[in-house]
């Protein structure tokens, strides 16, 4: 019986391709020789094995790293004919800042499915599908002024006092309840009673991401 052939691999970023020092200690891992100008660092595991890594631009989670070995392995897979896709909830600015340090990919999906680059260019067909719910994916307009259902719901949540994050988001926005159980309960109630059917949501890094119902990581993967 022939072995199954791998046609495509879909990978998230944080905790999958990218790892952070805040997670290292409990695994006996350490980082040294961090050079932010050269974007390089050495990561050593509990057994003393070291790998050279690419040091990514800082985020709220700290210094993310991607090992050179990971980049090499992805390149080998693609050379063998395996498609490689990155799928993340990250906002536009984070995706674009990280791209030069990530393995080359056949497509990169950001904003929980709402932003899709295929061979380095926005996929216009995918973006057109989402247009009625979120509007143009790179529109220079204040989120509170955007007329589409996604942004009207965003404004409603902001008016109700929720911590809404729209920075560098165009097809998605994020709400952080900061572990407040009452706030989360209230948010879930609003989702049940006032969120339009054209919108969906998912948990990402313990936060609530809202996006067009036709978007989302699962739909983006199916499309690709």
C-alpha positions in Angstrom: 0.0 0.0 0.0 1.4 3.4 -1.0 2.1 5.9 1.7 -0.3 8.9 1.6 1.1 11.9 -0.2 1.2 15.2 1.6 -0.1 17.9 -0.8 -0.3 20.9 1.5 0.6 22.1 5.0 -1.2 24.8 6.8 0.7 26.4 9.7 -0.2 29.0 12.4 2.5 31.4 13.7 2.6 31.9 17.4 3.5 28.7 19.2 3.9 26.9 15.8 6.5 28.5 13.6 7.3 31.3 16.1 8.3 30.8 19.7 8.8 33.3 22.5 11.1 33.4 25.5 8.1 33.8 27.9 7.4 30.1 27.1 11.0 28.9 27.3 11.7 28.6 31.0 9.2 25.8 31.8 10.8 23.7 29.0 14.3 24.4 30.1 15.1 26.4 27.0 17.1 29.6 26.9 17.9 32.3 24.4 21.3 34.0 24.0 23.3 36.2 21.6 20.2 38.1 20.7 21.2 40.8 18.1 18.2 43.0 17.1 20.1 44.7 14.3 21.0 41.5 12.6 17.7 39.8 13.7 19.5 36.7 15.0 19.7 34.7 18.2 20.8 31.3 19.6 18.2 29.1 21.3 19.5 26.2 23.5 17.3 23.4 24.8 17.5 21.5 28.1 19.9 18.9 26.5 22.3 21.6 25.5 21.5 21.5 21.8 21.6 24.9 20.1 20.0 26.3 17.0 20.5 29.6 15.3 17.3 31.5 14.9 15.8 34.5 13.2 14.8 37.2 15.7 11.6 38.8 14.7 10.5 42.4 15.4 9.2 42.8 19.0 5.5 42.4 19.7 3.6 42.6 23.0 4.7 39.0 23.6 8.4 39.9 23.3 11.1 38.6 21.0 9.7 35.9 18.7 12.1 33.5 17.0 12.0 31.2 14.0 14.8 28.7 13.7 16.9 28.6 10.6 16.3 24.8 10.5 12.5 25.4 10.3 13.0 27.7 7.3 15.3 25.0 5.7 12.7 22.3 6.2 9.9 24.3 4.8 12.0 25.1 1.7 12.7 21.3 1.3 9.0 20.5 1.5 8.1 23.1 -1.1 10.9 21.9 -3.4 9.4 18.5 -3.2 6.0 19.9 -4.4 4.3 20.3 -1.0 2.3 23.6 -0.8 2.9 25.6 2.4 0.4 28.1 3.7 0.6 30.4 6.8 -2.7 31.1 8.5 -2.8 33.5 11.4 -5.1 35.9 13.3 -2.4 38.6 13.2 -3.2 42.1 12.1 -1.8 43.6 8.8 1.1 45.4 10.4 2.3 42.3 12.3 2.0 40.1 9.2 4.0 42.5 7.0 6.7 43.1 9.6 7.2 39.3 10.1 7.1 38.2 6.5 10.8 38.9 5.7 11.8 36.5 8.5 9.4 33.7 7.9 9.7 30.7 5.6 8.6 31.4 2.0 5.0 30.4 1.6 2.6 29.8 -1.3 0.0 31.9 0.5 -0.2 33.9 3.7 -3.6 34.5 5.5 -3.9 37.1 8.2 -6.7 38.8 10.2 -8.3 35.5 11.1 -8.9 34.7 7.4 -9.9 38.2 6.2 -6.6 39.1 4.6 -5.1 36.7 2.0 -1.8 37.0 0.0 -1.2 34.5 -2.7 2.3 34.6 -4.2 2.8 38.0 -2.5 -0.3 39.7 -3.8 -3.8 40.2 -2.3 -6.2 37.6 -3.6 -8.9 39.9 -5.2 -11.5 37.2 -5.6 -11.3 36.3 -1.8 -11.4 39.9 -0.8 -14.5 40.6 -3.0 -16.4 37.9 -1.2 -15.9 39.7 2.1 -16.5 43.2 0.8 -20.2 43.6 1.8 -19.4 42.8 5.4 -16.1 44.5 6.1 -15.5 46.8 3.1 -12.2 47.2 1.2 -9.3 45.4 2.9 -6.9 48.3 2.8 -9.2 51.3 3.1 -7.7 54.4 4.9 -10.8 55.2 6.9 -11.3 55.4 10.7 -13.1 52.2 11.8 -15.9 54.1 13.5 -16.7 55.7 10.2 -16.8 52.4 8.2 -20.5 51.7 7.2 -20.4 47.9 6.9 -22.0 45.4 9.4 -18.6 44.4 10.9 -17.7 47.9 11.9 -21.2 48.8 13.0 -21.0 45.9 15.5 -17.6 47.1 16.4 -18.9 50.5 17.2 -21.7 49.0 19.3 -19.3 47.0 21.4 -17.1 50.1 21.9 -20.1 52.1 23.0 -21.0 49.4 25.5 -17.6 49.9 27.1 -15.6 46.9 25.7 -11.9 47.1 25.0 -12.0 47.0 21.2 -8.7 46.8 19.2 -8.9 48.0 15.6 -5.3 49.0 15.0 -4.2 47.9 11.6 -7.3 45.7 11.2 -9.3 46.0 8.0 -11.3 42.7 7.9 -11.4 41.8 11.6 -11.3 43.4 15.0 -10.4 42.1 18.5 -12.0 42.4 21.9 -10.0 41.8 25.1 -12.0 41.1 28.2 -8.7 40.8 30.2 -9.9 37.8 32.1 -12.9 39.6 33.5 -15.6 36.9 33.7 -18.5 39.3 34.0 -17.3 41.2 30.9 -16.9 38.0 29.0 -20.4 36.9 30.1 -21.8 40.3 28.9 -19.9 40.0 25.6 -21.2 36.5 24.9 -24.8 37.7 25.6 -24.4 40.5 23.0 -23.0 38.0 20.6 -26.1 35.9 21.0 -28.6 38.7 20.8 -27.1 41.5 18.7 -24.4 40.2 16.5 -25.5 40.2 12.8 -25.6 36.8 11.0 -23.0 38.1 8.5 -20.4 38.1 11.3 -18.6 35.2 13.1 -16.1 35.1 15.9 -13.4 32.9 17.4 -11.0 32.9 20.4 -7.4 33.8 19.6 -4.7 34.2 22.3 -7.5 34.4 24.9 -9.1 37.3 23.0 -12.3 37.5 20.9 -11.8 38.0 17.2 -14.7 39.2 15.0 -14.7 38.8 11.2 -17.1 38.2 8.3 -18.9 34.9 8.5 -17.5 34.0 5.1 -14.0 34.5 6.4 -12.3 32.7 9.3 -9.3 30.4 9.2 -11.4 27.3 8.3 -13.0 29.0 5.3 -9.7 30.4 4.1 -8.1 27.0 4.3 -11.0 25.5 2.3 -10.7 28.2 -0.3 -7.0 27.6 -0.8 
